[in-house]
Amino acid sequence: MAKQGNVHTIKRVIQRGKYAVAVEVEATFYPEDDEAYLSAQTCKLLDEIRRRAEAGDVGFLREVGQVFELVEA
């Protein structure tokens, strides 16, 4: 029998190069521990966001989350 977990929306911040992106994703939490479990599809999306942030694809990043850019002081 499969374990039943509670699904919640959590925020993940991904930083690559001069960009950081805050995205909301679904995670499953099980009663026996406090770990957030992500689906394979969500992990692939986070990997794509990392690649696009490294490439500087700001248009894509804005579509999936809140974008922050490092500025020199």
C-alpha positions, -999 to 999 in steps of 0.1 A, spaced: 0 0 0 13 35 -9 20 59 19 -3 89 21 13 123 24 1 159 26 8 181 -4 18 217 3 31 246 -19 66 256 -8 90 282 -21 124 273 -35 151 299 -44 175 289 -72 206 310 -77 229 307 -107 253 334 -120 238 368 -114 202 357 -111 181 342 -83 146 329 -89 120 323 -62 95 297 -74 66 280 -58 64 242 -62 43 214 -47 59 191 -22 46 161 -3 52 158 34 47 125 52 38 123 89 68 102 99 94 129 89 98 166 81 114 162 46 98 178 16 95 153 -13 94 166 -48 81 148 -79 103 139 -108 85 165 -129 92 192 -103 129 183 -101 131 185 -139 115 220 -138 140 231 -111 169 218 -133 156 237 -163 153 269 -142 190 264 -131 201 260 -168 181 291 -179 194 312 -150 230 303 -160 221 313 -196 205 346 -185 171 337 -200 153 364 -180 121 360 -200 117 324 -191 127 331 -155 100 358 -151 74 333 -164 81 308 -137 89 329 -106 101 361 -91 135 371 -105 163 388 -86 195 402 -102 228 407 -85 240 443 -89 274 456 -82 276 481 -54 
